[in-house]
Amino acid sequence: MIRKIVVLLVFGCLWLGLAVSQQVQIPVSLQAPPISTTTQTPGPSPVGLEDLVREALRKNPAIQSALHSVEAQRRRVPQAKTLPDPTAGVSWMGNIRPFSVQTGDPSSYRGVEAMQMLPYPGKLKLRGEIASKEADAGSSDLEAVRRRVTADVKTAYFEYWFYDKALQTTLKDKDLLTKLSQIAEARYRVGKGIQQDVLRSQVEISLLLQRLTVLQQQRNTAQARLNTLLARSPEEPLPPADNIERSPLNYSLDDLYRLARQNDPGLHRQEQMIERNQLAVNLAQKDYYPDLSVGFMYQQRPMLPDMYGMTFTINVPVFYKSKQREEVRQATEERLSAESSRDNRKNELNFELKQQYLAAKASDELLHLFSQGVVPQSSLALESSMSAYQVGTVDFLSVLGNFSTVLNYEIDYYRELANYQSSLAQIESMVGVDLTSIVAQPDNQHPPGGE
């Protein structure tokens, strides 16, 4: 529809200029070019979001770091469940020379001994369970990192897509304004226009050039951010983003709360830490009971028969008031701290969900407003001003203002679509449900009211 409006505007202005003076002929180069049906050479294939997400999950250093951290924690589980290393030793009594005995002294001997400490029953199992819970908490951290990187890639992708669309729209705006400026100049030469119209159109073109510079810088920044998340060089070329369409949000806020409580990795981590700290309380309580050490000895005596011996020792927790009891209290406080952290995470989760949900709903309403109200109304205002301009009841600046309004709202439409999809990406990271399916729809990438 925008192209039809521009064509009508151009031919209307040309007709008016010809009617005023037949002595002035508007050059053919100033007339609006016909719509070309020639097939253009295809550019680089667009890059799809799903491909970028898979690459980021495979190559992002933050994910790799979290993965190795989980693997390291898993290796602690068998260590925690294993008995302490036994001790072994050698001894002799007699001469100072190693392993020598005194001739004729029956008390001289050579000996070896070994000892193994056996923790009180249940301690090793609890230590293994504690290490396993810590590894599970690390797995939740890994999942949180994966979701955060995924959300960051999607948000950067939507920003990259938006700046591509904004640049395309602004370039189209610049071309159309250039044609309008040429028309205003032609009317000024035949005495029907004023110099102010020509100057104002040139100012608008200069402002668009300024906007193009800013948009290009922002697009380069979005490209560098996306490359960084993919573990690429920030300067590496990136194909244009694939077309996106609005993804429906078919969940109520209560549904999202429920899904977040079930699937949020931060909440899972806090639950696992509560269980871990409760196991630590149980272990601290078992430290009131002594551990047993078993030893074996063998002595070789040159003048007497060999001797064998066994030793059994236990530690006596005589300092339980300042040690074991405080250990139990420490573990109890850590469990209470984990419970408070879980409750705090629930509150933060509810707030973050509500914030992103409201942002998504606001963008959705704006998209509906643009498609059902603002763009059609702006188009009607442009058509009306065009008709009035042809009969001389509206000045050129009014037409220019209405025309710019239509094109600006097209950029605003793309901005809100990117914001909407970004809000859904942030919600995804908390609820664990795919909300931002990307579908290539070339025919649906213009806001309603434009062509």
N, C-alpha and C positions, 0 to 999 in steps of 0.2 A: 504493500500500500504506500510506503514511503517513496518508492521509486515512481509510482504513478503520480503522487502528489508533486514530486519534483519536476516530472515531465510536464504536468499541467502548468506549474508555475513558470517554467522556462518558456513554453510556447505562448502562455498568456502575456508574459512580458514582451516577447518578441512581436506578438501581434499588436500590442499597444504601441511599441516603438515604431512599427511600420505605418500604423494608422496616423501617427503624428506627422511624420515627414517621409515622403516617398523618395526624397533626395538622398537619405542616409540608408545604406544597406548594412545590416549587421553581418559581420563575417561569419562564414560557416563554422569556423573554429569555436565561436561563442555559443553555438546552439548545443542543446543537450544531445549527447551521442545516443544512437539507438541501442537497445539492449542486445548485447552480443550473445549469439548462440554457439560461438566457436568453442570447442572443447579446449580447456587450458591444460598445459602440461602439469601433470600431478606433481605435488611437492613430496617431501619426506612423509613416510607413513606415520600417522599419529601414534603416540605411545600410550598404551592402555594402563589404567591404574592397577589392575590386578597383577600385571607383569612386574610393575615397580614394587608392589608390596611383597611379592615373592622374592624379588632380588634383595630387598632390604632385610627380610627375615633371614636370608641366607648369608648376607655379607656385613650387616651392621655391626660395628665393634662393640657397642653396648650390649647387644644380644649375645655375642660370643663371650664377652666377659662374664655375664650372668650365667651362661651355660657352663663355663669352666668352674665357676664358683659352686654351682650345684654339684657338679661331678666331684669336686674336692670335698664337699660336705658328705656326699655319699660314701666316700672312702673312709670317713671317720667312724662309720657305724660298726664295721667289724673290729676296728681297733678298740672301741669302747666296750665291746662285749667279750674281749679276750682277756685271759688272766694276765697279771703282771709277769714280766720276765723273771724266770728263776735266777737265783744267784748261785755261784759256785766258787770254791776257793781251795787253796792248798796251804798246808802248814807243816812245820817241823819244829822239833825241840832238840837241842843238842849243841852242835857247833854252829858258829855263825855262817859257815859256808852253806849255801843252799842245799837242802835235802840231805845233809850229813848228820849222823847221830854220833853220840859219844860211846866209845867202846867201853863196855863194862857198866854202863849206867842204864838200869832197867826203865828209868823214866823217860829216856829219849825215844822219839817216835817220828815217823813221817805220816802225814794224814791228808785226806781230801774230804771235802764236805760240800753239800748242796742244800739249798733251801728254796721253798716255794710258798708264796703268800696266797692264801685262799680267802677272798672277801666273804663277808657274811652273806648267807644265801639270799638271793634276790637283788643284790647290789649291781652285779654285772648286767642283769637283765634290764634294770632300770636305766643304767647308763647307756645301754644300747638303744632303748626306747627314746631317751632324751636326744641322742645323736640323730636318730631317725626323724624325730619331730623337727629338729633344726634343719635337716635336709629337706623335709616337706615344706617348711617355711621358705627355704631357698628356692624350691620349685615354684612357689607362689610368686616370689620376687621375679623369677625368670618370666613367668607368664605376664606379670605386670609390665616388665620391660618390653616384651613382645607386643603387647597391646598398645603401649605408649608409642613405640616406634611406628606401629601400623597407623595409629591415629595421626601422628606427626606427618607421615608420608602422605596420607590422604588429605590432610589440611594443606600441606605444601602443594600438592597436586591441584587442589581446587583453586588455590591462589594463583598458581601458574596458569591454569586454564582461564581464570578471570582476566588476567592481564593480557593474555592473547586476545580474548574477545574485546576487551577495552581498546586495545591498539587497533584491531580491525575496524571497530565502530568509529573510532576517532579519525582514522585515515579516510573512511568513507565520508565522515562529516567534513573533513578538510576538502575533499574533492568536490563535494556538493557546494560548500561555501565558496570555493574558487569559482565555480560556474555562476553562482548568484552574484558574486562580485563583478564578474565580467558582464552580466546582464545589467547591473546597476551602472556600470561605467558606460555601457552602450546607451542606456536611457539618458544618462547625463550628457552624452555627446549630442543627442537629438533634442535636448532642451526639456525633456519631461522629468528628469531626475535632478537630484541635488548632489553637490559634492560631498555632503555629509554622509550620504548613503554609501558612497564609494569608500570613504575613509573608515567608516564604521565596519564595513565588511572586511577591510584589510586588517583592522585591529583584531577582529574575531579570528581571522586566519592566524595572526601572530600568537594569539592566546592558545589556539589549538596546537601550534608548533611547540609552545611551552609545555602543554599537557602531554604531548607525545614524548618529549624528552623525559618527563617525570615517569610516565608509564613504562618507558623502555628501561629506565633504571630499576623500577620496581619489579618488572618482569625478570631482569637479570638477577636481582636478589632472590626472587622466588626460585629461579633455576638453580642458583648456587645452593640454596637451602635443600632443594630436592636432591641434588648431586651429593651433598654432604651426608644426608641420611642413607644414601645408597653406597657410601664409602667410595665415591668417585672424586675426581678432581673438580673443584668448583667451576673451573673454566671448560669442562668437557661439554661439547655440544649436546643438546637435548632436543629431540623432535617435538613438534607441537603436541599439546595434550589432546587426547581423544575427546569427542563430544560427550557431554553428560546431560542427563535429564533429571528432573526432580524425583527423588525416591520417596514413596509414601511412608509416612510414620503411622503404622497401624497399631500402635500400643498406646494405652492410656498411661498417665503418670503413675497410677497405682501399679499397673503391670510392670513398669520400668523399675519401681521400687522393689517389687518382689523379685524380678530377675537379678537386680543388683545384689540383693541379699544372698541370692543363691550362687552367683557367678563372679562377684568382684574378687580379684586376687588379693587386694589389700585386706579385705575382710577375712578371707580364708587364712591369710598369714597370721592375723591376730588371733584367730581361733586356734591355730596350731601352736602359737606361742603360749596361749593359756594352758593347753594340754601339756606342753613341754614344761612349763613352770610348775604345774601340779605334780608331774613326775619328779621334778627337782625337790619339791616338798617331801614327797614320799622317800626319796633317796636320803635327804637330810635327816629324816626321822630314823632311818636305818643306821645312820652313822652313830647312833647311841650304842649300837651293838658292836662288839669287838670283831676284828678280823683275825683269822688264824694263820699262823706260819708254821710249816712243817719242814724240819731239817733232818738230813741224814749225814752221818760221819763214819769214816773208816780211818783207823790208825794202824800203822805197821810198826811193831816194836821188835828190834832185832833179837833180844834175849827173852822175849815173852810172846805169848800167842797174840795174833792180831785181834783188834777190838772193833766192834761195830756199835753205833749209837744212833739214837733218834732224839730230836728235840721238837717240842711243841710250845709255841709262844703266842700270846695274844696281846693286843694293845689294850690298855685300860683307860677308858675315857674319864679320867679324874677331873679334867678341866672342862666338863660338859657345860657348865654355866656360861663360860666365855667363848666356847667353841661350838659344840653341837647345838646348843639351844639357840645361839645367835645365827647359826647356819639355817636352822628351821625358820626363824623369823625373817631372815634375808630372802629365802625362797618364797615365803608367803607374801612378802611385800612385792616381789617381782611378779607373782601371779596376779595380785591385785592391780599392779601397774598395767599388766597385759590386758586385764579385763577393762580397765578404764580406757586404754588405747583402742580396744575393740569398740567400745561405746562411742568414743570420739570419731572413729572411722565411720561408724554408721551415720553420725550427724553430718560429717563432711560429705559423705556419699549422697545423702538426701539433698544437701544444699547444691552440690555440683550437678546432680541430676536435674533438680528443679531449675537451676540456672540455665543449663543447656537446653532443657525442654522448652522453657519460656523463650529463649533465643530462637530456637527452631520454629516455634509457633509464630513468633513475631515476623520472622523472615517469610514464613509460609503465608501469613496474612498480607504482607507487602507484595509478595509475588501475585497473589490473587487480586490485590488492589491494582497493581500495574496492568495485569492482563485484562481485568474486567472494567476498570475505571479510568486510571490515569492515562494510559497509552491511547485508548479509543477517544477519550475526551480531548486529549492533546491533538490527536489527528484531526478531529472535527474542528477544533479551534484553528488549526493550520489551514484546513480547507476553507473555512469561513473567511479568514484573513486574506487568503489568496484571492477569493472572489471579490472581496472589498478592494483589494489592491488593484485589481484589473480595472475597476471603475473609478479609481482615484480617491476612495473614501478612507483608506488606511495607508499609513506610510510604510516605507520599506523596512524600518526598524521593527515594526510590529510583526511583520511576516518573518523577519530574521529571528526574532525572539521566540515565536511559536515553533519555528523550525528547529531551533537549538533545543527547545524544551523536549520535543519528541525524541531527538537523538540522545539527549542526556538521560532520559528515563529508560532508554534501551540499555545504557551502561549500568544504571541503577538496578535494572532487572537482573543482569548478569551478576552484579555484586551481591544481591540478596540470594540468588541461587547458590553462589559459592558459600555464603555465610550459612545457609540452610544445610548444605551438605556437610560443611565443617562441624556444625553442631551435632549432626547425626554421628559423625565419626568420633567425636568426644563421648557421646552416649554409648557407642559401641564398646569403647574401652572399659566401661563400667559394667555393662549388662551382659557382655559376651555374646551378643546376637548381631548378625550382619544386617545393617540398616542402609548401607550406601552402595547398593548394586549399581554398577556403571554400565550403561547401554548406549551404544552408538546410534544416535537418531539425528542424522544430518538435517532432516526436514523439520525438526522440532527445536532448533537452536536459535530461533528468533522470537523475541517477545511478541505476544499477540498484538496485532495492529500494525506490524511491520512486515515487509517482504524482503 
